[in-house]
Amino acid sequence: MKTELQKNSLWQLRRTLEDLSSTDRQRHYKEQVPFVDVPRELLVQWDTHIRYLREMTWFRKLFNREQASAMERFDILLQQTASQLGYPLPDVPEIFEHAAWRELGSEAKWLLELLPEE
């Protein structure tokens, strides 16, 4: 049985991956909060999740070995993508022109399908 903290954290992780995997969600995010650099915000959100996976036993317990390994692989791809795109990252909608960002979105969708439901 999951604690409330685990349920909320898994919900947040799934929302982050849904946002990363959808240009429509990213556009909507930008429309709702125009002053936010959406790609950068999503990377910061992801960083919290991967840090929890590495450092927090209560979070790690939510995932089997395959899921945890997939999250680690996704993190490597995310870091490579961020390096490739440079600093500062292009914002929405310019970032959609970059194949690396679109590939990251596809991988986020795949990871989302692999992870447990809320």
C-alpha distances in whole Angstrom, upper triangle without the diagonal:
4,7,10,12,9,10,13,14,13,15,18,18,18,21,23,23,24,27,28,28,30,34,34,31,32,36,34,32,36,37,35,35,39,39,36,36,34,33,33,31,29,29,28,25,24,26,23,20,22,23,19,18,21,21,17,15,12,13,14,11,10,13,15,18,20,18,19,22,23,22,24,27,27,27,30,32,31,33,36,36,36,39,41,41,42,42,41,39,41,39,39,40,43,40,39,43,41,40,38,36,36,34,32,31,31,29,26,26,25,22,21,21,19,16,13,13,11
4,7,8,6,6,10,10,10,12,14,15,16,18,20,20,21,24,25,26,28,31,31,28,29,33,31,29,33,34,32,32,35,35,32,33,30,30,30,27,25,26,25,21,21,22,19,17,19,19,16,16,19,18,14,13,9,10,12,9,8,12,14,18,19,17,17,21,21,20,22,25,24,24,28,29,28,30,33,33,33,36,38,38,39,38,38,36,38,36,35,37,39,36,36,40,38,37,35,33,33,32,29,28,28,26,24,24,24,20,19,19,18,15,12,12,9
4,5,5,6,9,10,11,12,14,15,17,18,20,21,22,24,26,27,29,32,32,28,30,33,31,29,32,34,31,31,34,34,31,32,30,30,29,26,25,26,24,21,21,22,19,17,19,19,15,16,19,17,14,13,9,10,13,11,10,14,17,20,22,19,19,23,23,21,24,27,26,25,29,30,29,30,34,34,33,36,38,38,39,38,37,36,38,36,35,38,40,37,37,40,39,39,36,34,34,33,30,29,30,28,25,25,26,23,21,22,21,17,15,14,11
4,5,5,6,8,10,10,12,14,15,16,18,20,21,22,24,26,27,30,29,26,27,30,28,26,29,31,28,28,31,31,29,30,27,28,28,24,23,24,22,19,20,21,18,16,19,19,15,17,20,19,15,15,11,11,15,14,12,16,19,22,24,21,20,24,24,22,24,27,26,25,29,30,28,30,33,33,32,35,37,37,37,36,36,34,36,34,33,35,38,35,35,39,38,38,35,33,33,33,29,28,29,28,24,25,26,23,20,22,22,18,15,14,11
4,5,5,6,9,10,11,12,14,15,16,18,20,21,22,24,26,29,29,25,26,29,27,25,28,30,27,26,30,29,26,27,25,26,25,22,21,21,19,16,17,18,14,13,16,15,12,14,17,15,12,12,9,9,12,12,11,15,18,21,22,19,18,22,22,19,22,25,23,22,26,27,25,27,30,30,29,32,34,34,34,33,33,31,33,31,31,34,36,33,33,37,36,35,33,30,31,31,27,26,28,26,23,24,24,21,19,21,21,17,15,15,12
4,5,5,6,8,10,10,12,14,15,17,18,20,21,22,24,27,28,24,25,29,27,25,28,30,28,27,30,30,27,28,25,25,25,22,20,21,19,16,16,17,14,12,14,14,11,12,15,14,11,11,7,6,10,9,7,11,14,17,19,16,15,19,19,17,19,22,21,20,24,25,24,25,29,28,28,31,33,33,34,33,33,31,33,31,31,33,35,32,32,36,34,34,31,29,29,29,25,24,25,23,20,21,21,18,16,18,17,13,12,12,9
4,6,5,6,9,10,11,12,14,16,16,18,20,21,23,26,25,22,24,27,25,23,26,28,26,26,29,30,26,27,24,25,25,22,20,21,20,16,17,18,15,13,16,17,14,14,18,17,14,14,11,10,13,12,9,12,16,19,20,16,17,20,20,18,21,23,21,22,25,26,24,26,29,29,29,32,34,33,34,34,33,31,32,30,30,32,34,31,31,35,34,33,31,28,29,28,25,24,25,23,20,20,21,18,15,17,17,13,11,10,6
4,5,5,6,9,10,11,12,14,15,16,18,20,21,24,24,20,21,24,22,20,24,25,22,22,26,26,23,24,21,22,22,19,17,19,17,14,15,16,13,12,15,16,13,14,18,17,14,15,12,11,14,14,12,15,18,21,22,18,18,21,21,18,21,23,21,21,25,25,23,25,28,28,27,30,32,31,32,31,30,28,30,28,27,29,32,29,29,33,32,32,30,27,27,27,24,23,24,23,19,20,21,18,16,18,18,14,13,12,8
4,5,5,6,9,10,11,12,14,15,17,18,20,23,23,20,20,24,22,20,23,25,23,22,25,25,22,22,20,20,20,17,15,16,15,11,12,13,10,8,11,12,9,11,14,14,11,13,10,8,11,12,10,12,16,18,19,15,15,18,17,15,17,20,18,17,21,22,20,22,25,24,24,27,29,28,29,28,28,26,28,26,26,28,30,27,28,31,30,29,27,24,25,25,21,20,22,20,17,18,19,16,14,17,16,13,12,12,9
4,5,5,6,9,10,11,12,14,15,16,18,22,22,19,20,23,22,20,23,25,23,23,26,27,23,23,21,20,21,18,15,16,16,12,12,14,12,9,12,14,11,11,15,15,13,14,11,8,11,11,8,10,14,16,16,13,13,16,15,13,16,18,16,17,20,21,19,21,24,24,24,27,29,28,29,29,29,26,28,26,26,28,29,27,27,30,29,28,26,23,24,23,20,19,20,18,15,15,16,13,11,13,13,9,8,8,6
4,5,5,6,9,10,10,12,14,15,17,20,19,16,18,21,19,17,21,22,20,21,24,25,21,22,19,19,20,17,15,17,16,12,13,15,13,11,14,16,14,14,18,19,16,17,15,12,14,15,12,13,17,19,19,16,16,19,18,15,19,20,18,18,22,22,20,23,25,24,24,28,29,28,29,29,28,26,27,25,24,26,28,26,25,29,28,28,26,23,23,23,20,18,19,18,15,15,17,14,11,13,14,11,10,8,6
4,5,5,6,9,10,11,12,14,15,18,18,15,15,19,17,15,18,20,18,18,21,21,18,19,16,16,16,13,11,13,12,9,10,12,10,9,12,14,12,13,17,17,15,17,15,12,15,16,13,15,18,20,20,16,16,19,17,14,17,19,17,16,20,20,18,20,23,22,21,25,26,25,26,26,25,23,24,22,21,23,25,23,23,27,26,26,24,21,21,22,18,17,19,18,14,15,17,14,12,15,16,12,13,12,10
4,5,5,6,9,10,11,12,14,17,18,15,15,19,18,16,19,22,20,20,22,23,19,19,16,15,16,13,11,12,12,8,7,10,9,6,9,12,10,11,14,15,14,16,14,11,12,14,11,12,15,17,17,13,13,15,14,11,14,16,13,13,17,17,15,17,20,19,19,22,24,23,24,24,24,21,23,21,21,23,25,22,22,25,24,23,21,19,19,19,15,14,16,14,11,12,14,11,9,12,12,10,11,11,10
4,5,5,6,9,10,10,12,16,16,13,14,18,17,16,19,21,20,20,23,24,20,20,16,16,17,15,12,14,14,11,10,14,13,10,13,15,14,14,17,19,18,19,17,13,15,16,13,13,16,18,17,13,14,16,14,12,15,17,14,15,18,18,16,19,21,20,20,24,25,24,26,26,25,23,23,22,20,22,24,21,21,24,23,23,21,18,18,18,15,13,14,13,10,10,12,9,6,10,11,8,9,8,8
4,5,5,6,9,10,11,13,13,10,11,15,13,12,15,17,16,16,19,20,17,17,14,14,15,13,10,13,13,10,10,14,13,11,14,17,16,16,20,21,20,21,19,16,18,19,16,17,20,21,20,17,17,20,17,15,18,19,16,16,20,19,16,19,22,20,20,23,24,23,25,24,23,21,21,19,18,20,22,20,19,23,22,22,21,17,17,18,15,13,15,15,11,11,14,12,9,12,14,12,13,11,11
4,5,5,6,9,10,13,13,10,10,14,14,12,14,17,16,16,18,19,15,14,11,11,12,10,7,9,10,7,7,10,10,9,12,14,14,15,18,19,18,21,19,16,17,19,16,17,20,21,20,16,16,18,15,13,15,16,13,13,16,16,13,16,18,16,16,20,21,20,21,21,20,17,18,16,16,18,20,17,17,21,20,20,18,15,15,16,13,11,13,13,9,11,13,11,9,13,14,13,14,14,13
4,5,5,6,9,12,13,11,11,15,15,14,16,19,18,18,20,21,18,17,13,12,14,12,9,10,12,10,8,12,13,10,12,15,15,15,18,20,20,21,20,16,17,19,16,15,18,19,17,14,14,16,13,11,14,14,11,12,15,14,12,15,17,15,16,19,20,19,21,22,21,18,19,17,16,18,20,17,16,19,18,18,16,13,13,13,10,8,10,9,5,7,9,8,6,10,11,10,13,13,13
4,5,5,6,10,10,8,9,13,12,12,15,17,16,17,19,21,18,17,13,13,15,14,10,13,15,12,11,15,16,14,16,19,19,18,21,23,23,24,23,19,20,22,18,18,20,22,20,16,18,19,16,14,17,17,14,15,18,17,15,18,20,18,18,22,22,21,23,23,23,19,19,18,16,17,19,17,16,19,19,18,17,14,13,14,12,9,10,11,7,7,10,10,7,10,13,12,14,13,13
4,5,5,8,8,5,6,10,10,8,11,14,13,14,16,17,14,13,9,10,12,10,8,11,13,10,11,14,15,14,16,19,19,19,22,24,24,25,24,21,22,24,21,20,23,24,22,19,20,21,18,16,18,18,15,15,18,16,14,17,19,16,16,20,20,18,21,21,19,16,16,14,12,14,16,14,13,17,17,17,16,12,12,14,11,8,11,12,9,9,13,12,11,14,16,15,17,16,16
4,6,8,10,8,7,11,12,11,13,16,16,16,17,18,15,13,10,8,11,10,7,9,12,10,9,13,14,13,15,18,18,18,21,23,23,25,24,21,21,24,21,20,22,23,21,18,18,19,16,14,16,15,12,12,15,13,10,14,15,13,13,17,17,15,18,18,18,14,14,13,12,13,15,12,11,15,14,14,12,9,9,10,8,5,9,9,6,8,11,11,10,13,15,15,17,17,18
4,7,9,8,9,12,13,13,15,17,18,19,20,21,18,16,13,11,14,14,11,12,15,14,12,16,18,16,17,20,21,20,23,25,25,27,26,22,23,24,21,20,22,23,20,17,19,19,15,14,17,16,12,14,16,14,12,16,17,14,15,19,18,17,20,21,20,17,17,15,13,14,16,13,11,15,14,13,12,9,8,9,7,4,6,8,5,5,9,10,9,11,14,14,17,16,18
4,5,5,6,9,10,11,13,14,15,17,17,20,17,16,12,12,15,15,12,14,17,15,15,19,20,19,20,23,24,23,26,28,28,30,28,25,26,27,24,23,25,26,24,21,22,23,19,18,21,20,16,18,20,17,15,19,19,16,17,21,20,18,21,22,21,17,16,14,12,12,14,12,10,14,14,14,14,11,9,11,10,7,9,11,9,8,12,13,12,14,17,17,19,18,19
4,5,5,6,9,10,10,12,14,15,15,18,15,14,11,11,14,14,12,15,18,17,17,20,21,21,22,25,26,26,28,30,31,32,31,28,29,31,28,27,29,29,27,24,25,26,22,21,23,22,18,19,21,18,16,19,20,16,17,20,19,17,20,20,19,16,14,12,9,8,11,10,7,11,12,13,13,10,9,12,11,8,11,13,12,12,15,16,15,17,20,21,23,22,23
4,5,5,6,9,10,11,12,14,15,18,16,15,12,13,17,16,14,17,20,18,19,22,23,22,24,27,27,28,30,32,32,34,32,29,30,32,28,28,30,31,29,26,27,28,24,23,26,25,21,22,24,22,19,23,23,20,20,24,23,20,23,23,22,18,16,14,10,10,13,13,11,14,16,16,17,14,12,15,15,11,13,16,14,13,17,18,16,18,22,22,23,22,22
4,5,5,6,9,10,10,12,13,16,14,14,10,12,15,13,11,15,17,15,16,19,20,19,21,24,24,25,28,29,29,31,29,26,27,29,26,25,28,29,27,24,25,26,23,21,24,23,20,21,23,21,18,21,23,19,19,23,23,20,23,23,21,18,16,14,11,11,15,14,12,16,17,18,18,14,13,16,15,11,14,16,13,13,16,17,15,17,20,20,21,20,20
4,5,5,6,9,10,10,11,13,11,10,7,8,11,11,9,12,14,14,15,18,19,19,21,23,24,24,27,28,28,31,29,26,27,30,27,26,29,30,28,25,25,26,23,21,23,23,19,19,21,19,16,19,20,17,16,20,20,17,19,19,17,14,13,10,7,8,12,10,10,14,14,16,16,12,12,15,13,11,14,16,13,14,17,18,16,19,21,21,23,22,22
4,5,5,6,9,10,10,13,11,11,9,11,14,13,13,16,18,17,18,21,22,22,24,27,27,28,31,32,32,34,33,30,31,33,30,30,33,33,31,28,29,30,27,25,27,26,22,23,25,22,20,22,23,19,19,22,22,19,21,20,18,16,13,10,7,7,11,11,10,13,15,17,18,14,14,17,16,13,16,19,17,17,20,21,19,22,25,24,26,25,25
4,5,5,6,9,10,13,12,13,10,13,15,14,13,17,18,17,19,22,22,22,25,27,27,28,31,32,32,34,32,29,31,33,29,30,32,34,32,29,29,31,27,25,28,28,24,24,27,24,22,24,26,22,22,25,25,22,24,23,21,18,16,13,10,11,14,14,14,17,19,20,21,17,17,20,18,16,18,20,18,18,21,22,20,22,25,24,25,24,23
4,5,5,6,8,10,9,10,7,10,12,10,10,14,15,14,16,19,19,19,22,24,24,26,28,29,29,31,30,26,28,30,27,28,31,32,31,27,27,29,26,24,26,26,22,22,25,23,20,22,24,21,19,23,23,20,22,21,19,16,15,12,9,11,14,14,14,18,19,21,20,16,17,20,18,15,18,20,17,18,21,21,19,22,24,23,24,23,22
4,5,5,5,8,7,8,6,10,12,11,12,15,16,15,18,20,21,22,24,25,26,28,30,31,31,34,32,29,31,33,31,31,34,35,33,30,30,31,28,26,27,27,24,23,26,24,20,22,24,20,19,22,22,19,20,19,17,14,13,9,7,9,12,12,13,16,18,20,20,16,17,20,18,16,20,21,19,20,23,23,22,25,27,26,28,26,26
4,6,5,9,10,11,10,14,16,14,15,18,19,19,21,23,24,25,27,29,29,31,33,34,34,36,35,32,34,36,33,33,36,38,36,32,33,34,31,29,31,31,27,27,29,27,24,26,27,24,23,26,26,23,24,22,20,18,16,12,10,11,14,15,15,18,20,23,23,19,20,23,22,19,22,24,22,22,26,26,24,27,29,28,30,28,27
4,6,9,9,12,11,14,16,14,15,18,18,17,20,23,22,23,26,27,28,30,32,33,32,35,33,30,32,34,31,32,35,37,35,32,32,34,31,28,31,31,27,27,30,28,24,26,28,25,24,27,28,24,25,24,21,20,18,14,12,14,17,18,18,21,23,25,25,21,22,25,23,20,24,25,22,22,26,26,24,26,29,28,28,27,25
4,6,6,9,9,13,13,11,13,16,16,16,19,21,21,22,25,26,26,28,30,31,31,33,32,29,31,34,31,32,35,36,35,32,31,33,31,28,29,30,26,26,28,27,23,25,27,24,22,25,26,23,23,21,18,17,16,12,12,14,16,17,18,21,22,25,24,20,22,25,22,20,24,25,22,23,27,26,24,27,30,28,29,28,26
4,6,8,9,12,13,12,14,17,17,18,20,22,23,24,26,27,28,30,32,33,33,36,35,32,34,36,34,34,37,38,37,34,33,34,32,29,31,31,27,26,29,27,23,25,26,23,21,24,25,21,21,19,17,16,14,10,10,12,14,15,17,19,21,23,23,20,21,24,22,21,24,26,23,24,28,28,26,29,31,30,32,30,29
4,7,9,12,12,11,14,16,16,17,20,21,21,23,26,26,27,30,31,31,32,35,34,31,33,36,34,34,38,38,37,34,33,34,32,29,30,31,27,26,28,27,23,24,26,23,20,23,24,20,20,18,15,14,14,11,11,13,15,16,18,20,21,24,24,20,22,25,23,22,26,27,24,26,29,29,27,31,33,31,33,32,30
4,6,9,8,7,10,12,12,13,16,17,18,20,22,22,24,26,27,28,28,32,31,28,30,32,30,31,34,34,34,30,29,31,28,25,26,27,24,22,24,23,19,20,22,20,17,20,21,18,18,16,13,12,12,9,10,13,14,14,16,19,19,22,21,18,20,22,20,19,23,23,21,23,26,25,24,27,29,28,29,28,27
4,6,6,6,9,10,11,12,14,16,17,19,20,21,23,25,26,27,28,31,30,27,29,32,30,30,33,33,32,29,28,29,26,23,24,24,21,20,21,20,16,17,19,16,14,17,18,14,14,12,10,9,8,6,8,11,11,11,14,16,16,19,18,15,17,19,17,17,20,21,19,21,24,23,23,26,28,27,29,28,27
4,5,5,6,9,10,10,12,14,16,17,18,20,21,23,25,26,26,29,28,25,27,29,27,27,30,30,29,26,25,26,24,21,22,22,19,18,20,18,15,16,18,15,13,17,17,14,15,14,12,10,9,6,7,10,11,10,12,15,15,17,16,12,14,17,14,13,17,18,16,17,21,20,19,23,24,23,25,25,24
4,5,5,6,9,10,11,12,15,16,17,18,20,21,23,24,25,28,28,24,25,28,26,26,28,28,27,24,23,23,21,18,19,19,16,15,16,15,11,13,14,11,9,13,14,11,12,11,10,7,8,6,7,10,10,8,10,13,12,14,13,9,12,14,11,11,15,15,13,16,19,18,18,21,23,22,24,24,24
4,5,5,6,9,10,11,13,15,15,16,19,20,21,22,24,27,27,23,24,28,26,26,28,28,27,24,23,24,22,19,19,19,16,14,16,15,11,12,14,12,9,12,14,11,11,10,8,7,9,8,10,13,13,11,14,16,15,17,15,12,15,17,14,14,18,17,15,18,21,20,20,23,24,23,25,26,25
4,5,5,6,9,10,11,13,15,15,17,19,20,21,22,25,24,21,23,26,24,24,27,27,27,23,22,23,21,18,19,20,17,15,18,17,13,14,17,15,12,16,17,15,15,14,12,11,12,10,11,14,15,13,15,18,18,19,17,14,17,18,15,15,18,18,15,18,21,19,18,22,23,22,23,23,22
4,5,5,6,9,10,11,12,14,16,17,19,20,20,23,23,19,21,23,21,21,24,24,23,20,19,20,18,15,16,17,14,12,15,14,11,12,15,13,11,15,16,15,15,15,14,11,13,11,12,14,15,13,14,17,16,17,15,12,14,15,12,11,15,14,11,14,17,15,15,18,19,18,20,20,20
4,5,5,6,9,10,10,12,14,15,16,18,19,22,22,19,20,23,21,21,23,23,22,19,18,19,17,14,14,15,12,10,12,12,8,9,12,11,9,12,14,13,13,13,12,10,13,12,13,16,16,13,15,18,16,17,14,12,14,15,11,12,15,14,12,15,17,15,16,19,20,18,21,22,21
4,5,5,7,9,10,11,13,15,16,16,17,21,21,17,19,22,21,21,24,24,24,20,19,20,19,15,15,17,14,12,14,15,11,11,15,14,11,14,17,16,15,14,13,12,15,14,16,19,19,16,18,21,20,21,18,15,18,19,15,16,19,17,15,18,20,18,18,21,22,20,22,22,21
4,5,5,7,9,10,11,13,15,16,16,19,18,15,17,20,18,18,21,22,22,18,17,19,17,14,15,17,14,12,15,15,12,13,17,16,14,17,19,18,18,17,17,15,17,16,16,19,20,18,19,22,21,21,19,16,18,18,15,15,18,16,13,16,18,15,15,19,19,17,18,19,18
4,5,5,6,8,10,11,12,14,15,17,17,14,15,18,16,16,19,19,18,15,14,15,14,10,11,13,10,8,12,12,9,11,14,13,12,15,17,17,18,17,17,15,17,17,17,20,21,17,19,21,20,20,17,14,16,16,12,13,15,13,11,14,15,12,13,16,16,14,17,18,17
4,5,5,6,9,10,11,12,13,16,17,14,15,18,17,17,20,19,19,17,14,15,15,11,11,13,11,8,11,13,10,10,14,14,12,15,17,17,17,17,17,16,18,18,20,22,22,19,21,24,21,22,18,16,19,18,15,16,18,16,14,17,18,15,16,20,19,17,19,20,20
4,6,5,6,9,10,10,11,14,14,11,13,16,15,16,19,19,20,17,14,16,16,12,13,16,14,11,15,16,13,14,17,18,16,18,21,21,21,20,20,19,21,20,22,24,25,22,24,26,24,25,22,20,22,21,17,18,20,18,16,18,20,16,16,20,19,17,18,19,18
4,5,5,6,9,10,10,12,12,9,10,13,12,12,15,16,16,13,11,13,13,9,11,13,12,10,14,15,13,14,17,17,17,19,22,22,22,22,22,20,22,22,22,25,26,22,23,26,24,24,21,19,21,20,16,17,18,16,13,16,17,13,13,16,16,13,14,16,15
4,5,5,6,9,10,12,13,10,10,13,13,12,15,14,15,12,9,11,11,7,7,11,10,7,11,13,11,12,15,16,15,17,20,21,21,21,22,20,23,23,23,26,26,23,24,26,24,23,20,19,21,19,16,17,18,15,13,16,16,13,14,17,16,14,16,18,17
4,5,5,6,8,11,12,10,10,14,14,14,17,16,17,15,12,14,14,11,10,14,13,10,13,16,14,14,17,18,17,19,22,22,22,22,22,21,24,24,25,28,28,25,27,29,27,26,23,22,24,23,19,20,22,19,17,20,20,17,18,21,19,17,18,20,20
4,5,5,5,8,9,6,7,11,11,12,15,15,17,14,11,14,15,11,12,15,15,13,16,18,16,17,20,21,20,22,25,25,25,25,25,24,27,26,27,30,30,27,28,31,29,29,25,24,25,24,21,21,23,20,18,20,20,17,17,20,18,15,16,18,17
4,6,6,8,9,6,5,9,9,9,11,11,13,11,8,10,11,9,9,13,13,11,14,16,16,16,19,20,20,22,25,25,26,26,26,25,28,27,28,30,31,27,28,31,28,28,24,23,25,23,19,20,21,18,16,19,18,14,15,18,16,13,14,17,16
4,6,8,11,9,7,11,12,12,14,13,15,13,9,11,13,10,9,13,14,12,14,17,16,16,19,21,20,22,24,25,26,26,26,25,28,28,30,32,32,29,30,32,29,29,25,24,26,24,21,22,24,20,19,22,21,17,18,21,18,16,18,20,20
4,7,9,8,8,11,13,14,16,15,18,16,12,15,17,14,13,17,17,15,17,20,19,19,22,24,23,24,27,28,28,27,28,27,30,30,31,34,34,31,32,35,32,32,28,27,29,28,24,25,27,23,22,24,24,20,21,24,21,19,19,22,21
4,5,5,6,9,11,12,15,15,18,16,13,15,17,14,15,18,18,17,19,22,21,21,24,26,25,27,29,30,30,29,30,29,32,31,32,35,35,32,33,36,34,33,30,28,30,29,25,26,27,24,22,24,24,20,20,23,20,17,17,19,18
4,5,5,6,9,11,12,13,16,15,12,15,17,15,16,19,20,19,21,24,23,23,27,28,28,29,32,33,33,33,33,32,35,34,35,37,38,35,36,38,36,35,32,31,32,30,27,27,28,25,23,25,24,20,21,23,20,17,17,19,18
4,6,5,7,10,13,15,17,15,13,17,18,16,17,21,21,20,23,25,24,25,28,29,28,31,33,33,34,33,34,32,35,34,34,36,38,34,35,38,36,35,32,31,32,30,27,27,28,25,23,24,24,20,20,21,19,16,15,16,15
4,5,6,8,11,13,15,12,10,14,15,12,14,17,17,16,19,21,20,21,25,25,25,27,30,30,31,30,30,29,31,30,31,33,34,31,31,34,32,32,29,27,28,27,23,23,24,21,19,20,20,16,16,18,16,13,12,14,13
4,5,6,8,9,12,10,8,11,13,11,12,15,16,15,18,20,20,21,24,25,25,27,29,30,31,31,31,30,32,31,32,34,35,31,32,35,32,31,28,27,28,26,23,23,24,20,19,20,19,16,16,18,15,12,12,15,15
4,5,7,10,12,11,10,13,15,14,15,18,18,18,21,23,23,24,27,28,28,30,32,33,34,34,35,33,35,34,34,36,38,34,34,37,35,34,31,30,30,28,25,25,26,23,21,22,21,17,17,18,15,12,11,14,14
4,7,10,12,9,9,13,13,12,15,17,17,17,21,22,21,23,26,26,27,29,31,32,33,33,33,31,33,32,32,34,35,32,32,35,33,32,29,27,28,26,23,23,23,20,18,19,18,14,14,15,12,9,8,10,10
4,7,8,6,6,9,10,10,12,14,15,15,18,20,20,21,24,25,25,28,29,30,31,32,33,30,32,32,31,33,34,31,30,33,31,29,27,26,26,24,21,21,21,18,16,17,15,12,12,13,10,7,7,11,12
4,6,5,6,9,10,11,13,14,15,17,19,20,21,23,25,26,27,29,30,32,33,34,35,32,34,34,34,35,36,33,32,35,32,30,28,27,27,25,22,23,22,18,18,18,16,13,14,14,10,9,9,13,15
4,5,5,6,9,10,11,12,14,15,17,19,20,21,23,24,26,27,29,30,32,33,34,32,34,34,34,35,36,32,32,34,32,29,27,26,27,24,22,22,21,18,18,19,16,13,15,15,12,11,12,16,18
4,6,5,6,9,10,11,12,14,16,17,18,20,21,22,24,26,27,28,30,32,33,30,32,32,32,33,34,30,29,32,29,27,24,24,24,21,19,20,18,15,15,16,13,11,13,13,9,9,11,15,18
4,5,5,6,9,10,10,12,14,15,16,18,20,21,22,24,26,27,28,30,30,28,30,29,29,30,31,28,27,30,27,25,23,22,22,19,17,17,16,13,13,13,11,8,10,10,7,6,9,12,14
4,5,5,6,9,10,11,13,14,15,17,19,20,21,23,24,26,27,28,29,27,29,29,29,31,31,28,28,30,27,26,23,22,23,20,17,18,18,14,14,15,14,10,12,13,10,9,11,15,16
4,5,5,6,9,10,11,13,14,15,17,18,20,21,23,24,26,27,29,26,29,29,29,31,31,27,27,29,26,24,21,21,22,19,16,18,17,14,14,16,13,10,13,14,11,11,14,17,19
4,5,5,6,9,10,11,12,14,15,16,18,20,21,22,24,26,27,24,26,26,26,28,28,24,24,26,23,21,18,18,18,15,13,14,14,10,10,12,10,7,10,11,8,9,12,16,18
4,5,5,6,9,10,10,12,14,15,16,18,20,21,22,23,24,22,24,24,24,26,26,23,23,25,22,21,18,17,18,15,12,14,14,10,9,12,11,7,10,12,10,9,12,15,17
4,5,5,6,9,10,11,13,14,15,17,18,20,21,23,24,22,24,25,26,27,27,23,24,26,23,21,18,18,19,16,14,16,16,12,12,15,14,11,13,15,13,13,16,19,20
4,5,5,6,9,10,11,12,14,16,17,18,20,22,23,21,23,24,25,26,26,22,22,24,20,18,15,16,17,14,11,14,14,10,11,14,12,10,13,15,13,14,17,20,22
4,5,5,6,9,10,10,12,14,15,16,18,20,21,18,20,21,21,22,22,19,19,21,18,16,13,13,14,11,8,10,11,7,7,11,10,8,11,13,12,12,16,18,20
4,5,5,6,9,10,10,12,14,15,16,18,19,17,19,20,21,23,22,19,19,21,18,17,14,13,15,13,10,12,14,10,10,14,13,11,13,16,15,15,18,20,21
4,5,5,6,9,10,11,12,14,15,17,19,17,20,21,22,24,23,19,20,21,18,17,13,14,16,13,11,14,15,11,12,16,15,13,16,18,17,17,21,23,25
4,5,5,6,9,10,10,12,14,16,18,15,17,19,20,21,20,16,17,18,14,13,9,10,12,9,7,11,11,9,10,13,13,12,15,17,16,17,21,23,25
4,5,5,6,9,10,11,12,14,15,12,15,16,17,18,18,14,15,17,13,13,9,9,11,10,7,10,12,9,9,13,14,12,15,17,17,17,21,22,23
4,5,5,6,9,10,11,12,14,12,15,17,18,20,19,15,17,18,15,15,11,11,14,13,10,13,15,13,13,17,17,16,18,21,20,20,24,25,26
4,6,5,6,9,10,12,14,13,15,17,19,20,19,15,16,17,13,13,9,10,13,12,10,13,15,13,14,18,18,17,19,22,21,22,26,27,29
4,5,5,6,9,11,12,10,12,14,15,16,15,11,13,13,10,10,6,7,10,9,7,11,13,12,13,16,17,16,18,21,21,22,25,27,28
4,5,5,6,8,9,7,10,12,14,16,14,11,13,14,11,12,9,9,12,12,10,13,15,14,14,18,19,18,20,23,23,23,26,28,28
4,6,5,8,10,9,12,15,17,19,16,13,16,16,13,14,10,11,15,14,13,16,18,17,17,21,22,21,23,26,26,26,29,31,32
4,6,9,11,9,11,15,17,17,15,12,14,13,10,11,8,10,13,12,12,15,17,16,17,20,21,21,23,26,26,27,30,32,33
4,7,8,6,8,11,13,14,11,9,11,11,8,10,8,8,12,13,12,14,17,17,17,20,22,22,23,26,27,27,30,31,32
4,6,6,8,12,15,16,13,11,14,14,12,14,12,12,15,16,15,17,20,20,20,23,25,24,26,29,29,29,32,33,34
3,5,8,11,14,16,14,12,16,16,14,17,14,14,18,19,17,19,22,22,21,25,26,25,27,30,30,30,33,34,34
4,6,9,12,14,12,11,15,15,14,17,15,14,18,19,17,19,22,22,21,24,26,26,26,30,31,30,33,33,33
4,6,10,11,10,8,11,12,11,14,12,10,14,16,14,15,18,19,18,21,23,23,23,27,28,27,30,31,31
4,7,8,6,5,9,9,9,13,12,10,13,15,14,15,18,19,19,21,24,24,24,27,28,28,31,31,32
4,6,6,6,9,10,11,14,14,11,13,16,15,15,18,19,18,20,23,23,23,26,28,27,30,30,30
3,5,6,7,10,11,14,14,11,12,16,15,13,17,19,17,19,22,22,22,24,27,26,29,28,28
4,6,6,8,10,13,14,11,12,15,15,14,17,19,18,19,22,23,23,25,28,28,30,30,30
4,5,6,8,11,12,10,12,15,15,15,18,20,19,20,23,24,24,27,29,29,32,32,32
4,5,6,9,9,7,9,12,11,11,14,16,16,17,20,21,21,24,26,26,29,29,30
4,5,8,9,7,7,10,11,10,12,15,15,16,18,20,20,22,24,25,28,28,29
4,6,9,8,8,11,13,13,14,17,17,18,21,22,23,25,27,28,31,31,32
4,5,6,7,9,10,11,13,15,16,17,19,20,22,24,25,26,30,30,31
4,5,5,6,9,10,11,12,14,15,17,18,20,21,23,25,28,29,30
4,5,5,6,9,10,11,12,14,15,16,18,20,21,22,26,27,29
4,5,5,6,9,10,10,13,14,15,16,19,20,21,24,25,26
4,5,5,6,9,10,11,13,14,15,17,19,20,24,24,26
4,5,5,6,9,10,11,12,14,16,17,19,22,23,25
4,5,5,6,9,10,10,12,14,15,16,20,21,23
4,5,5,6,9,10,10,13,14,15,19,19,21
4,5,5,6,9,10,11,13,15,18,19,21
4,5,5,6,9,10,11,12,16,17,20
4,5,5,6,9,10,11,14,15,17
4,5,5,6,9,10,13,14,16
4,5,5,7,9,12,14,16
4,5,5,6,10,12,14
4,5,5,8,9,11
4,6,8,9,12
4,7,9,12
4,7,9
4,6
4
